[in-house]
């Protein structure tokens, strides 16, 4: 069976059958949620999936075939369950029959998570980044206990590294290819010169405001799909406002909360431009590598245009000029 075909055209009965096989009792009502990488569904149940749950819904996550091995997914789940066991607010997977968190449906891996309610912070109020810093210190204390050998390392071998830059050569508009390549090479060489993998620990990996929610009482983390071994600064830089006048205050709040529980590596602030550049390269590579997914040409109609690559070149060159 073609795993990709099954993934692209997930029928409702297959989604509901997966929930039933996991020991859940769906009503038949469900909604597909926005997710480019995986297929994610909000399923209504006859009864709450966990005692004390505030709703009768569960989130089913069908992992994109060929992206993660089962061992890599289990490393993500083990990390999440470790956080849950220590009372650290992160949404962990449900444990199904035989103490498993992963099921297989037509060659696709699927996991179920309790549905949690929270809002994405549009901006952080005074003192909130202090709380975020403390939360991430708790996460990183657990992350530092062991490595995740089946997960990526956030260096030039990562999704946006040298192989991806080579892969993009056939996608970049010819008139802009040399400029894009030169600037990207500068960033990748600088990463190799600057990053110290000995400092890397298990981190969230994609900690932006959409994955850091507030339920009115506390912040909590969702979506560890990009869980990696990397520098702790990766879990902070996407939360910054980008306002130069506010940067020092934001950094001070984060460090203050973080250092209640863990020493903050101040030298890693200098790595933010490099991580931003790596993300730009990896994002373009991600779209290119997913282009056979029928949804991607519809989602990114300008990807093959001069305008798209001109904007990418400008962004990547600004970072390269900054680090030269």
C-alpha beads as a LAMMPS data file, in Angstrom:
LAMMPS data file: protein, C-alpha beads

324 atoms
323 bonds

1 atom types
1 bond types

-500.0 500.0 xlo xhi
-500.0 500.0 ylo yhi
-500.0 500.0 zlo zhi

Masses

1 110.0

Atoms # bond

1 1 1 0.000 0.000 0.000
2 1 1 1.213 3.504 -0.883
3 1 1 1.641 5.212 2.481
4 1 1 1.700 8.669 0.912
5 1 1 -1.552 8.083 -0.968
6 1 1 -3.255 6.966 2.239
7 1 1 -1.891 10.023 4.038
8 1 1 -3.023 12.481 1.357
9 1 1 -6.546 11.051 1.283
10 1 1 -7.383 10.071 4.839
11 1 1 -11.001 8.941 4.803
12 1 1 -13.264 9.775 7.770
13 1 1 -13.948 6.119 8.543
14 1 1 -10.214 5.431 8.784
15 1 1 -9.750 8.287 11.269
16 1 1 -12.647 7.105 13.424
17 1 1 -11.594 3.464 13.239
18 1 1 -8.123 4.418 14.474
19 1 1 -9.730 6.104 17.492
20 1 1 -11.893 3.058 18.214
21 1 1 -8.892 0.732 17.926
22 1 1 -7.113 2.913 20.492
23 1 1 -9.891 2.203 22.991
24 1 1 -11.687 5.525 22.511
25 1 1 -15.394 6.002 21.820
26 1 1 -15.888 8.620 19.085
27 1 1 -19.341 10.034 18.418
28 1 1 -18.580 10.264 14.703
29 1 1 -18.121 14.037 14.849
30 1 1 -14.657 15.358 14.017
31 1 1 -12.889 18.312 12.399
32 1 1 -9.620 18.387 10.487
33 1 1 -7.252 20.982 11.934
34 1 1 -4.716 23.124 10.104
35 1 1 -1.405 21.289 9.881
36 1 1 0.865 21.354 6.860
37 1 1 3.231 18.624 7.988
38 1 1 0.918 16.027 9.542
39 1 1 -2.771 15.251 9.397
40 1 1 -4.455 16.313 12.623
41 1 1 -8.078 15.799 13.673
42 1 1 -10.214 17.027 16.569
43 1 1 -12.479 14.082 17.455
44 1 1 -15.480 14.308 19.769
45 1 1 -15.850 11.381 22.176
46 1 1 -18.752 9.896 24.102
47 1 1 -16.784 10.418 27.328
48 1 1 -13.664 12.432 28.285
49 1 1 -10.429 10.650 27.367
50 1 1 -8.864 11.398 30.767
51 1 1 -10.391 11.821 34.240
52 1 1 -11.166 15.434 35.021
53 1 1 -10.861 16.573 31.392
54 1 1 -12.792 19.756 30.622
55 1 1 -14.085 18.474 27.280
56 1 1 -14.893 15.262 25.466
57 1 1 -12.462 15.787 22.610
58 1 1 -9.203 14.154 21.644
59 1 1 -6.620 15.181 19.045
60 1 1 -5.504 12.500 16.589
61 1 1 -2.147 13.107 14.937
62 1 1 -1.285 11.063 11.844
63 1 1 2.438 11.495 11.240
64 1 1 3.615 12.158 7.688
65 1 1 5.067 8.902 6.306
66 1 1 8.857 8.657 5.956
67 1 1 9.581 11.722 8.090
68 1 1 10.167 10.108 11.477
69 1 1 11.005 6.543 12.352
70 1 1 8.973 4.921 15.096
71 1 1 12.010 5.181 17.389
72 1 1 12.197 8.943 16.746
73 1 1 8.505 9.377 17.549
74 1 1 8.873 7.333 20.724
75 1 1 11.759 9.566 21.819
76 1 1 9.457 12.582 21.470
77 1 1 6.774 10.799 23.501
78 1 1 9.203 9.648 26.186
79 1 1 10.324 13.248 26.653
80 1 1 6.737 14.493 26.891
81 1 1 5.765 11.823 29.400
82 1 1 8.832 12.655 31.491
83 1 1 7.701 16.297 31.566
84 1 1 4.169 15.269 32.509
85 1 1 5.394 12.996 35.305
86 1 1 7.217 15.942 36.861
87 1 1 4.200 18.225 36.626
88 1 1 5.706 20.376 33.870
89 1 1 2.901 21.774 31.681
90 1 1 3.342 20.202 28.254
91 1 1 0.708 18.169 26.416
92 1 1 1.753 14.508 26.479
93 1 1 0.313 11.672 24.374
94 1 1 -2.361 9.329 25.671
95 1 1 -1.221 5.841 26.596
96 1 1 -3.255 3.270 24.712
97 1 1 -3.462 -0.509 25.038
98 1 1 -0.305 -2.402 26.021
99 1 1 1.203 0.866 27.329
100 1 1 1.749 2.139 23.801
101 1 1 1.580 5.749 22.559
102 1 1 1.875 4.944 18.851
103 1 1 -0.508 2.916 16.695
104 1 1 -0.172 2.062 13.009
105 1 1 -2.900 2.500 10.409
106 1 1 -2.195 1.486 6.811
107 1 1 1.522 2.081 7.314
108 1 1 0.971 5.464 9.019
109 1 1 1.820 6.160 12.636
110 1 1 -0.912 7.797 14.710
111 1 1 -0.954 9.172 18.249
112 1 1 -3.749 10.638 20.352
113 1 1 -3.429 13.668 22.613
114 1 1 -5.952 15.158 25.046
115 1 1 -7.451 18.361 23.698
116 1 1 -6.418 21.316 25.823
117 1 1 -7.748 24.852 25.733
118 1 1 -5.535 27.903 25.703
119 1 1 -4.785 31.100 23.859
120 1 1 -1.708 32.129 21.945
121 1 1 -0.084 35.251 23.432
122 1 1 -0.220 38.117 20.941
123 1 1 2.338 39.913 23.085
124 1 1 3.822 39.264 26.496
125 1 1 2.694 41.377 29.413
126 1 1 5.142 42.576 32.035
127 1 1 6.542 39.604 33.941
128 1 1 5.207 36.938 31.601
129 1 1 8.553 36.273 29.939
130 1 1 9.891 35.601 33.419
131 1 1 7.333 32.785 33.716
132 1 1 8.255 31.515 30.257
133 1 1 11.924 31.494 31.204
134 1 1 11.175 29.445 34.303
135 1 1 9.008 27.006 32.322
136 1 1 11.735 26.454 29.741
137 1 1 14.324 25.919 32.492
138 1 1 12.115 23.106 33.807
139 1 1 11.892 21.624 30.303
140 1 1 15.629 21.934 29.742
141 1 1 16.493 20.369 33.089
142 1 1 14.664 17.260 31.920
143 1 1 16.102 17.626 28.411
144 1 1 19.658 17.653 29.724
145 1 1 19.376 14.245 31.377
146 1 1 19.935 12.245 28.204
147 1 1 20.192 12.569 24.441
148 1 1 17.748 11.591 21.712
149 1 1 19.898 9.629 19.235
150 1 1 17.058 9.121 16.749
151 1 1 16.199 12.834 16.543
152 1 1 18.041 15.469 14.461
153 1 1 20.820 17.700 15.743
154 1 1 20.356 21.425 15.157
155 1 1 23.557 22.099 13.232
156 1 1 24.508 22.132 9.537
157 1 1 23.330 18.529 9.230
158 1 1 19.806 19.634 10.108
159 1 1 16.937 20.039 7.644
160 1 1 18.304 23.372 6.450
161 1 1 21.914 22.308 6.112
162 1 1 24.291 21.625 3.268
163 1 1 22.203 18.861 1.693
164 1 1 19.158 21.094 1.576
165 1 1 21.142 23.946 0.048
166 1 1 22.280 21.555 -2.691
167 1 1 18.712 20.333 -3.153
168 1 1 17.427 23.904 -3.564
169 1 1 19.736 24.680 -6.478
170 1 1 17.138 23.416 -8.960
171 1 1 14.400 25.481 -7.325
172 1 1 16.003 28.886 -6.866
173 1 1 15.356 31.370 -9.679
174 1 1 18.533 31.210 -11.844
175 1 1 19.173 34.971 -11.692
176 1 1 19.289 34.810 -7.882
177 1 1 20.903 31.416 -7.344
178 1 1 24.465 32.613 -6.813
179 1 1 23.490 35.350 -4.327
180 1 1 21.328 32.942 -2.342
181 1 1 24.017 30.275 -2.318
182 1 1 26.852 32.584 -1.253
183 1 1 24.848 34.084 1.620
184 1 1 23.630 30.650 2.751
185 1 1 27.153 29.234 2.685
186 1 1 28.347 32.115 4.869
187 1 1 25.670 31.269 7.422
188 1 1 26.368 27.533 7.393
189 1 1 30.122 28.033 7.751
190 1 1 29.503 30.445 10.638
191 1 1 27.331 27.825 12.351
192 1 1 30.127 25.285 12.058
193 1 1 32.581 27.787 13.522
194 1 1 30.306 28.985 16.348
195 1 1 28.084 26.186 17.614
196 1 1 29.392 23.778 20.222
197 1 1 27.446 20.485 20.037
198 1 1 28.710 19.620 23.518
199 1 1 26.222 22.227 24.787
200 1 1 23.258 20.697 22.974
201 1 1 20.429 19.089 24.920
202 1 1 16.934 17.865 24.093
203 1 1 14.767 20.933 23.372
204 1 1 11.314 21.749 22.022
205 1 1 12.893 22.970 18.783
206 1 1 9.984 25.027 17.422
207 1 1 9.021 27.233 20.354
208 1 1 7.079 30.102 18.804
209 1 1 3.971 31.765 20.201
210 1 1 1.653 29.314 18.437
211 1 1 3.168 26.458 20.451
212 1 1 3.192 28.317 23.783
213 1 1 -0.366 28.712 25.037
214 1 1 -1.911 30.217 28.163
215 1 1 -4.955 28.699 29.852
216 1 1 -5.501 31.681 32.137
217 1 1 -3.438 30.181 34.936
218 1 1 -0.147 29.218 33.339
219 1 1 1.752 28.832 30.084
220 1 1 2.016 25.355 28.608
221 1 1 3.722 23.828 25.566
222 1 1 2.205 21.954 22.640
223 1 1 3.458 20.353 19.416
224 1 1 6.885 18.804 19.980
225 1 1 6.975 17.548 16.381
226 1 1 10.301 19.355 15.793
227 1 1 11.843 18.071 19.041
228 1 1 15.630 17.997 18.503
229 1 1 19.029 18.025 20.161
230 1 1 20.114 21.648 20.043
231 1 1 21.092 24.872 21.860
232 1 1 18.684 26.198 24.469
233 1 1 18.490 29.592 22.745
234 1 1 16.477 27.910 19.971
235 1 1 13.570 27.711 22.420
236 1 1 13.581 31.484 22.991
237 1 1 14.499 33.522 19.945
238 1 1 11.163 33.075 18.142
239 1 1 9.358 34.450 21.206
240 1 1 11.150 37.802 21.069
241 1 1 9.209 40.802 19.748
242 1 1 11.901 41.914 17.302
243 1 1 11.735 45.428 18.743
244 1 1 15.343 46.532 19.357
245 1 1 14.246 48.919 22.119
246 1 1 12.612 46.065 24.036
247 1 1 15.280 43.415 23.489
248 1 1 17.344 43.993 26.623
249 1 1 14.261 43.984 28.855
250 1 1 12.959 40.810 27.190
251 1 1 16.302 39.097 27.644
252 1 1 16.480 40.176 31.284
253 1 1 13.023 38.762 32.030
254 1 1 13.818 35.445 30.347
255 1 1 17.160 35.073 32.116
256 1 1 15.678 36.017 35.492
257 1 1 13.043 33.286 35.287
258 1 1 15.384 30.731 33.748
259 1 1 18.115 31.186 36.324
260 1 1 15.758 30.421 39.178
261 1 1 16.343 26.809 38.152
262 1 1 19.191 26.648 35.650
263 1 1 22.165 28.691 34.448
264 1 1 21.508 30.543 31.204
265 1 1 24.198 30.330 28.471
266 1 1 24.480 34.067 27.688
267 1 1 26.898 33.551 24.789
268 1 1 24.143 31.804 22.817
269 1 1 22.295 35.093 22.241
270 1 1 24.891 35.717 19.511
271 1 1 23.701 32.571 17.719
272 1 1 20.212 33.940 17.009
273 1 1 21.014 35.359 13.519
274 1 1 22.537 32.004 12.564
275 1 1 19.475 30.121 13.782
276 1 1 17.242 32.547 11.912
277 1 1 19.220 31.952 8.733
278 1 1 19.108 28.186 9.211
279 1 1 15.337 28.405 9.618
280 1 1 14.934 30.377 6.380
281 1 1 16.939 27.811 4.429
282 1 1 15.188 24.868 6.082
283 1 1 11.740 26.360 5.440
284 1 1 12.423 26.680 1.713
285 1 1 13.821 23.155 1.672
286 1 1 10.790 21.868 3.533
287 1 1 8.414 23.288 0.917
288 1 1 10.507 21.928 -1.958
289 1 1 10.730 18.467 -0.443
290 1 1 6.954 18.394 0.144
291 1 1 6.015 19.607 -3.336
292 1 1 4.622 16.201 -4.363
293 1 1 2.034 16.555 -1.601
294 1 1 -0.998 17.905 -3.544
295 1 1 -1.715 20.467 -0.825
296 1 1 1.652 22.237 -1.047
297 1 1 1.349 23.845 -4.513
298 1 1 -2.002 25.226 -3.346
299 1 1 -0.626 26.455 -0.014
300 1 1 2.503 28.063 -1.504
301 1 1 1.515 29.222 -5.018
302 1 1 4.371 31.781 -5.220
303 1 1 7.130 29.310 -4.324
304 1 1 8.332 28.956 -7.924
305 1 1 8.240 32.669 -8.675
306 1 1 10.949 35.314 -8.917
307 1 1 9.189 37.362 -6.227
308 1 1 9.449 34.581 -3.650
309 1 1 13.163 34.009 -4.202
310 1 1 13.942 37.744 -4.341
311 1 1 12.435 38.137 -0.864
312 1 1 14.336 35.063 0.356
313 1 1 17.626 36.402 -1.000
314 1 1 17.124 39.751 0.710
315 1 1 16.372 38.057 4.032
316 1 1 19.290 35.654 3.861
317 1 1 21.739 38.362 2.717
318 1 1 20.774 40.652 5.613
319 1 1 21.795 37.894 8.004
320 1 1 24.992 37.129 6.108
321 1 1 26.011 40.824 6.165
322 1 1 25.297 40.925 9.902
323 1 1 27.663 38.052 10.709
324 1 1 30.500 38.880 8.305

Bonds

1 1 1 2
2 1 2 3
3 1 3 4
4 1 4 5
5 1 5 6
6 1 6 7
7 1 7 8
8 1 8 9
9 1 9 10
10 1 10 11
11 1 11 12
12 1 12 13
13 1 13 14
14 1 14 15
15 1 15 16
16 1 16 17
17 1 17 18
18 1 18 19
19 1 19 20
20 1 20 21
21 1 21 22
22 1 22 23
23 1 23 24
24 1 24 25
25 1 25 26
26 1 26 27
27 1 27 28
28 1 28 29
29 1 29 30
30 1 30 31
31 1 31 32
32 1 32 33
33 1 33 34
34 1 34 35
35 1 35 36
36 1 36 37
37 1 37 38
38 1 38 39
39 1 39 40
40 1 40 41
41 1 41 42
42 1 42 43
43 1 43 44
44 1 44 45
45 1 45 46
46 1 46 47
47 1 47 48
48 1 48 49
49 1 49 50
50 1 50 51
51 1 51 52
52 1 52 53
53 1 53 54
54 1 54 55
55 1 55 56
56 1 56 57
57 1 57 58
58 1 58 59
59 1 59 60
60 1 60 61
61 1 61 62
62 1 62 63
63 1 63 64
64 1 64 65
65 1 65 66
66 1 66 67
67 1 67 68
68 1 68 69
69 1 69 70
70 1 70 71
71 1 71 72
72 1 72 73
73 1 73 74
74 1 74 75
75 1 75 76
76 1 76 77
77 1 77 78
78 1 78 79
79 1 79 80
80 1 80 81
81 1 81 82
82 1 82 83
83 1 83 84
84 1 84 85
85 1 85 86
86 1 86 87
87 1 87 88
88 1 88 89
89 1 89 90
90 1 90 91
91 1 91 92
92 1 92 93
93 1 93 94
94 1 94 95
95 1 95 96
96 1 96 97
97 1 97 98
98 1 98 99
99 1 99 100
100 1 100 101
101 1 101 102
102 1 102 103
103 1 103 104
104 1 104 105
105 1 105 106
106 1 106 107
107 1 107 108
108 1 108 109
109 1 109 110
110 1 110 111
111 1 111 112
112 1 112 113
113 1 113 114
114 1 114 115
115 1 115 116
116 1 116 117
117 1 117 118
118 1 118 119
119 1 119 120
120 1 120 121
121 1 121 122
122 1 122 123
123 1 123 124
124 1 124 125
125 1 125 126
126 1 126 127
127 1 127 128
128 1 128 129
129 1 129 130
130 1 130 131
131 1 131 132
132 1 132 133
133 1 133 134
134 1 134 135
135 1 135 136
136 1 136 137
137 1 137 138
138 1 138 139
139 1 139 140
140 1 140 141
141 1 141 142
142 1 142 143
143 1 143 144
144 1 144 145
145 1 145 146
146 1 146 147
147 1 147 148
148 1 148 149
149 1 149 150
150 1 150 151
151 1 151 152
152 1 152 153
153 1 153 154
154 1 154 155
155 1 155 156
156 1 156 157
157 1 157 158
158 1 158 159
159 1 159 160
160 1 160 161
161 1 161 162
162 1 162 163
163 1 163 164
164 1 164 165
165 1 165 166
166 1 166 167
167 1 167 168
168 1 168 169
169 1 169 170
170 1 170 171
171 1 171 172
172 1 172 173
173 1 173 174
174 1 174 175
175 1 175 176
176 1 176 177
177 1 177 178
178 1 178 179
179 1 179 180
180 1 180 181
181 1 181 182
182 1 182 183
183 1 183 184
184 1 184 185
185 1 185 186
186 1 186 187
187 1 187 188
188 1 188 189
189 1 189 190
190 1 190 191
191 1 191 192
192 1 192 193
193 1 193 194
194 1 194 195
195 1 195 196
196 1 196 197
197 1 197 198
198 1 198 199
199 1 199 200
200 1 200 201
201 1 201 202
202 1 202 203
203 1 203 204
204 1 204 205
205 1 205 206
206 1 206 207
207 1 207 208
208 1 208 209
209 1 209 210
210 1 210 211
211 1 211 212
212 1 212 213
213 1 213 214
214 1 214 215
215 1 215 216
216 1 216 217
217 1 217 218
218 1 218 219
219 1 219 220
220 1 220 221
221 1 221 222
222 1 222 223
223 1 223 224
224 1 224 225
225 1 225 226
226 1 226 227
227 1 227 228
228 1 228 229
229 1 229 230
230 1 230 231
231 1 231 232
232 1 232 233
233 1 233 234
234 1 234 235
235 1 235 236
236 1 236 237
237 1 237 238
238 1 238 239
239 1 239 240
240 1 240 241
241 1 241 242
242 1 242 243
243 1 243 244
244 1 244 245
245 1 245 246
246 1 246 247
247 1 247 248
248 1 248 249
249 1 249 250
250 1 250 251
251 1 251 252
252 1 252 253
253 1 253 254
254 1 254 255
255 1 255 256
256 1 256 257
257 1 257 258
258 1 258 259
259 1 259 260
260 1 260 261
261 1 261 262
262 1 262 263
263 1 263 264
264 1 264 265
265 1 265 266
266 1 266 267
267 1 267 268
268 1 268 269
269 1 269 270
270 1 270 271
271 1 271 272
272 1 272 273
273 1 273 274
274 1 274 275
275 1 275 276
276 1 276 277
277 1 277 278
278 1 278 279
279 1 279 280
280 1 280 281
281 1 281 282
282 1 282 283
283 1 283 284
284 1 284 285
285 1 285 286
286 1 286 287
287 1 287 288
288 1 288 289
289 1 289 290
290 1 290 291
291 1 291 292
292 1 292 293
293 1 293 294
294 1 294 295
295 1 295 296
296 1 296 297
297 1 297 298
298 1 298 299
299 1 299 300
300 1 300 301
301 1 301 302
302 1 302 303
303 1 303 304
304 1 304 305
305 1 305 306
306 1 306 307
307 1 307 308
308 1 308 309
309 1 309 310
310 1 310 311
311 1 311 312
312 1 312 313
313 1 313 314
314 1 314 315
315 1 315 316
316 1 316 317
317 1 317 318
318 1 318 319
319 1 319 320
320 1 320 321
321 1 321 322
322 1 322 323
323 1 323 324
